[in-house]
């Protein structure tokens, strides 16, 4: 079996299209964000959300704020057991379904990237990675 494949619940091998495996966080944690660039009329400039899983390059966030795929946002989030919050200067909303969105991080500082990698390594030892 290829490293990018996994077995589905039906036993069939399904190709894994993700470049960066996601880690489900032990307990969802809050984040805040603000739109970067031009605002659409009637859209919220800032919002609060809950992070359910992260990868080296993004996160799955639930929010009631008005965002759509293609929007660019700046995010502030504090990983569990992290003293200071991370600030992601730019992330792009890649998909949305109901109130859940996938965001791709565009710019992370070296220090924030180090914290994210450390968190993911620690979580991978205690929790299985998500493959879909």
N, C-alpha and C positions, 0 to 999 in steps of 0.2 A: 504494500500500500504506500502511495506517495505521501510525503510529509504534509502536503497540502490537502489531503483527503481525510475524511472521517466516515465512520459508519453511522447511518441514520438509525432511528428506532426500528425501522423495518429491516435492518440488516444490509441495506444497499449502500454502496460506497458513493458518497456525494462529494463533488469537488468543493474545496474550501477556497473562496475567492478573497478572503481577508488577508492583507499583507501583515497586519499586526493583530495578534490574538487579543481578545478582550478579557478583562478580569472582572468578575462580579465582586462588588465591594461587600464586605460582611454586613454592613448596615448602610442603606442609602444616606447620603449626606448632602447638605444644602450647597448651592452655588448662587452667585449673582452674575448678571451680565448686563451689558449695555451695547446698543447697536453702534457699529462703526460706520462712518460715512453718512450718506443721505438718508433721511427718514421718510417713510411713506406717510401720507396723510392718514391720521387716525391710528397709527401704530404706536405701541408703547416704546418709549426710549430705553427704559430699563426694565429688568425683570428678575424674578427669583425662580429658582428651579431646584430639582432634586436629581442628583447623579446616582445612577443605578449600576453602571459599569464603565470602566475606562480601558484604554489601550495606550500604547506609546504615542499614538497620533490623534486620539480623539476620545469622545465620551458619548454615552446615551443619557439624555437629560429629559425629565418631565417638567413641563411648565405650562401655565395658563397664559403666558405672555404671547403676544401676536408676533410670531416669527415664521418665516417660510424658507424652504430650500433656496439657497443662493445668498441669503442674508449673511453679512459679516458681523460678528459680535466680538467683544472683548469679554473675557470671563475671569471671575475671581472664585477660587474654590480652595477648600482646605481638606486635604486628604486625611483620613482617620490617623490619629497619632502624630499629626504634623503640627508644629508650633505656629508657624506663620502661613497665611494663605498663599497659594500660587496665583500669579496674575498672568493670564494668557492674553497677550496684546491683540491677537487676531485669530479667530476661528471662523470657519464657514459652516453654515447649516447645510448638510448634505441630503438629509431626508427627513420627512415628518409623517407621522400617522397619529391622528387624534391629537393628544397633547404631549406626545413623545417625539423627540428629535435626536438625530445623530449629528454630532458636530465634529469637524476635523480641525485639529489644532494646526495653525500655520506657523506661529512663532512662539517658541518657549525659550526662556532664558536657560543658560547652561545649568544654573543652580536648580531651577524648577524641573528641568529635564532629569537631573540627577535624583531629585526627590521622587519624581514619578517612577523612574526605573527601580529605585529602591523599594517603593511601595509595591510595585508589580512583582518584583522578585520575592518579597516577603509573602504576598498573597498567593503566588503560584505554588509555594511550598505547602500552604495550608488549605487552599481551595483549588478545584480544577478550573482550567481556563474554559471560557465559552467558545464554542466553535461555530455557532450560527448567529 
